[in-house]
Amino acid sequence: MSFFMKEIIDEEWGNYFELTTGGYALLIVIMLAILLAGCFFGGGKLKNKLSTKQLVFSAAAMALAMVCSMLKLFELPMGGSVTLCSMLFICLIGYWYGLYGGLTAAIAYGFLQLIVDPYIISIPQMLTDYIFAFGALGLSGVFAGKKRGLMWGYLLGCFGRFVFTFLSGMIFFGSYASDYGMSAPVYSFLYNGAYIGAEVLITLVIIMLPPVAKGLQMLKNMATEA
């Protein structure tokens, strides 16, 4: 464990872990392996025709999501922020390529977030906050090819992320609830629901604008045409 992480002792925030150079290298390797595996071993009937295109479009969407995640409209004091539609770009991958492609890219994006902005107090918390929470955005693939598939897929993906952040807040950060006179579940629900819900509402308004909706449809056609 010491090769990949080092423990930081902080009297104010409590003990937590930071990744070492070996830890960052391992996460990068895992992220690339997951994305490549998804592109070359998944995708059903689109596999042979679109594997290279899927890799390119998925990587581009992940890069845009990463950039937008740094453009924060506001940030809560203990983590969590409303970004410029960053979750939408990950949900787009599932909307384009289905559940398998969406989950693959979303899990890889979770590793990318862990590399760029890690906050680790334990392995279970790390998995819940990063791999599972961001990976759940890939659930948007459930509605691939369906009427209003992007909207419903986005809502499902964001709800999946909320479920895992809620669990993390309740289990790993619930001790802060007493400072606000709340129970751990209520505290976690309000805290995580505030920033995720705000971003969802903003994004839904944006994607329902006719020019944006038309542009997203054109983008889907580019991403999925043979």
C-alpha positions in Angstrom: 0.0 0.0 0.0 2.8 2.4 0.8 4.2 2.2 -2.8 0.9 3.5 -4.2 -0.4 5.7 -1.3 1.0 7.7 1.6 -1.0 8.7 4.7 -1.3 12.3 5.6 -2.0 13.2 9.2 -4.0 16.4 9.5 -5.5 17.5 12.9 -8.1 19.7 11.3 -9.4 17.4 8.5 -8.4 14.0 9.9 -6.1 11.4 8.4 -6.3 10.8 4.6 -4.2 9.4 1.8 -2.4 10.9 -1.1 -1.4 9.0 -4.2 2.3 8.4 -4.9 3.9 8.5 -8.3 3.4 4.8 -8.5 -0.2 5.2 -7.6 -0.8 7.8 -10.3 1.0 5.5 -12.8 -1.2 2.5 -11.8 -4.4 4.5 -12.2 -3.4 5.8 -15.6 -2.7 2.2 -16.8 -6.0 1.0 -15.4 -8.0 3.8 -17.0 -6.5 3.2 -20.4 -6.9 -0.5 -20.1 -10.6 -0.2 -19.2 -11.3 2.2 -22.1 -9.5 0.1 -24.6 -11.1 -3.1 -23.4 -14.6 -1.6 -23.7 -13.9 -0.4 -27.2 -12.5 -3.7 -28.5 -14.5 -6.2 -26.6 -17.9 -4.5 -26.3 -20.3 -2.7 -28.5 -22.2 -5.6 -30.0 -22.9 -5.3 -33.7 -21.1 -1.9 -33.8 -17.9 -3.4 -32.6 -16.1 -4.2 -35.9 -17.2 -1.0 -37.7 -16.9 1.6 -35.0 -14.3 0.5 -32.5 -11.7 3.1 -33.6 -14.3 5.8 -33.9 -15.8 4.9 -30.6 -12.4 5.3 -28.9 -11.8 8.7 -30.5 -15.3 10.1 -29.7 -15.2 8.6 -26.2 -11.8 10.1 -25.5 -12.9 13.5 -26.8 -16.0 13.5 -24.7 -14.0 12.5 -21.6 -11.5 15.3 -22.3 -14.4 17.9 -22.6 -15.9 16.5 -19.4 -12.6 17.0 -17.7 -12.2 20.6 -18.9 -15.8 21.4 -17.9 -15.4 19.9 -14.5 -12.7 22.5 -13.8 -15.1 25.3 -14.8 -17.0 25.5 -11.5 -20.1 27.7 -11.2 -19.8 27.3 -7.4 -18.1 24.8 -5.1 -19.2 23.5 -1.7 -16.7 23.8 1.2 -16.2 20.0 1.7 -16.2 18.9 -1.9 -18.8 18.8 -4.7 -19.4 21.5 -7.2 -21.8 22.7 -9.9 -19.8 22.5 -13.1 -20.4 23.6 -16.7 -22.3 20.5 -17.8 -19.4 18.1 -17.2 -21.6 15.1 -16.4 -23.4 15.6 -19.8 -20.4 14.7 -21.8 -19.9 11.4 -20.1 -23.6 10.6 -20.4 -23.3 11.3 -24.1 -21.0 8.3 -24.5 -23.7 6.0 -23.2 -26.3 7.7 -25.4 -24.1 7.1 -28.4 -22.8 3.6 -27.8 -25.1 1.9 -25.3 -24.8 0.6 -21.8 -21.5 -1.3 -22.2 -19.7 1.6 -23.9 -21.1 4.1 -21.5 -20.1 2.3 -18.4 -16.7 1.5 -19.7 -15.9 5.2 -20.5 -17.6 6.4 -17.3 -15.5 4.1 -15.1 -12.4 5.2 -16.9 -13.4 8.8 -16.3 -13.8 8.0 -12.6 -10.1 6.9 -12.6 -9.2 10.1 -14.4 -11.0 12.2 -11.8 -9.1 10.3 -9.1 -5.8 11.1 -10.8 -6.6 14.8 -11.2 -8.3 15.7 -7.9 -8.0 12.9 -5.4 -9.3 12.9 -1.8 -8.9 9.5 -0.2 -9.6 8.5 3.4 -10.0 4.8 2.7 -10.2 2.4 -0.2 -14.0 1.9 0.1 -14.5 5.7 0.1 -12.3 6.0 -2.9 -14.2 3.4 -4.8 -17.6 4.9 -3.9 -16.8 8.5 -4.5 -14.8 8.1 -7.8 -15.2 4.7 -9.5 -18.8 3.9 -8.6 -20.2 7.4 -8.6 -18.7 8.6 -11.9 -19.0 5.1 -13.4 -22.8 5.3 -12.7 -23.0 8.1 -15.3 -22.6 5.3 -17.9 -26.1 4.2 -17.0 -27.2 6.7 -19.6 -26.7 3.9 -22.1 -29.9 2.2 -20.9 -31.8 4.7 -23.1 -29.6 4.6 -26.1 -31.7 4.6 -29.2 -34.9 5.5 -27.3 -37.1 8.5 -27.8 -35.8 11.4 -25.7 -33.0 9.0 -24.8 -30.5 11.7 -24.0 -32.7 13.4 -21.4 -33.8 10.2 -19.7 -30.3 8.7 -19.9 -28.8 11.8 -18.4 -31.3 11.8 -15.6 -30.6 8.1 -14.9 -26.8 8.6 -15.0 -27.0 11.6 -12.6 -29.3 9.7 -10.3 -26.9 6.8 -10.2 -24.0 9.2 -9.3 -26.2 10.8 -6.6 -26.9 7.4 -5.0 -23.2 6.7 -4.6 -22.3 10.1 -3.4 -25.2 9.9 -0.9 -24.0 6.6 0.4 -20.4 8.0 0.7 -21.6 11.1 2.5 -23.7 9.1 4.9 -21.1 6.4 5.6 -17.8 8.2 5.4 -18.6 11.8 6.2 -21.7 11.4 8.4 -19.8 12.6 11.5 -20.2 16.2 10.2 -24.0 16.0 10.3 -24.1 16.7 14.0 -22.4 20.1 13.4 -25.6 21.1 11.6 -28.1 19.4 13.9 -29.0 16.7 11.3 -28.9 13.0 11.0 -26.3 11.5 8.6 -28.8 10.5 5.9 -30.5 13.9 5.8 -27.1 15.7 5.8 -25.8 13.6 3.0 -29.1 13.9 1.0 -29.1 17.7 1.2 -25.4 18.2 0.7 -25.0 16.0 -2.3 -28.5 16.7 -3.7 -27.8 20.4 -3.7 -24.8 20.5 -6.2 -25.9 17.5 -8.3 -29.5 18.7 -8.5 -28.4 22.2 -9.5 -26.2 21.0 -12.3 -28.9 18.7 -13.6 -31.4 21.5 -13.8 -29.0 23.8 -15.5 -28.0 21.1 -18.0 -31.5 20.1 -18.8 -32.5 23.7 -19.6 -29.4 24.0 -21.9 -30.0 20.7 -23.8 -33.6 21.5 -24.4 -32.8 24.7 -26.3 -33.5 24.0 -30.0 -30.1 25.0 -31.3 -28.4 22.9 -28.7 -30.7 19.9 -29.3 -30.0 20.1 -33.0 -26.3 20.3 -32.4 -26.4 17.3 -30.1 -28.3 15.3 -32.7 -25.8 16.1 -35.4 -23.0 15.1 -33.0 -24.7 11.8 -32.4 -25.0 11.2 -36.1 -21.3 11.8 -36.5 -20.4 9.6 -33.6 -22.5 6.6 -34.7 -22.6 6.6 -38.5 -20.7 3.8 -40.1 
